[in-house]
């Protein structure tokens, strides 16, 4: 059995890694925001906090990761 992956499999793996990385960063910043954000007298947060990342951010990171993989082949 071969462990070599084709281009589609590699890009799929990189996309998954990028999504995981972006979401970890978002959850970390959201956690920090929840602990430090201003609250009203009832304890409710006063501002909406960090916006969840969209597909554009995931694709940006995935492309940067893919570029890194391509550079290491040269």
Secondary structure in CASP SS format (residue, H / E / C, confidence):
PFRMAT SS
TARGET T0000
AUTHOR 0000-0000-0000
METHOD secondary structure of the structure
MODEL  1
X C 1.00
X C 1.00
X C 1.00
X C 1.00
X C 1.00
X C 1.00
X H 1.00
X H 1.00
X H 1.00
X H 1.00
X H 1.00
X H 1.00
X H 1.00
X H 1.00
X H 1.00
X H 1.00
X H 1.00
X H 1.00
X H 1.00
X H 1.00
X H 1.00
X H 1.00
X H 1.00
X H 1.00
X H 1.00
X H 1.00
X H 1.00
X H 1.00
X H 1.00
X H 1.00
X H 1.00
X H 1.00
X H 1.00
X H 1.00
X H 1.00
X H 1.00
X C 1.00
X C 1.00
X E 1.00
X C 1.00
X C 1.00
X C 1.00
X C 1.00
X C 1.00
X E 1.00
X C 1.00
X C 1.00
X C 1.00
X C 1.00
X C 1.00
X C 1.00
X C 1.00
X C 1.00
X C 1.00
X H 1.00
X H 1.00
X H 1.00
X H 1.00
X H 1.00
X H 1.00
X H 1.00
X H 1.00
X H 1.00
X H 1.00
X H 1.00
X H 1.00
X H 1.00
X H 1.00
X H 1.00
X H 1.00
X H 1.00
X H 1.00
X H 1.00
X C 1.00
END
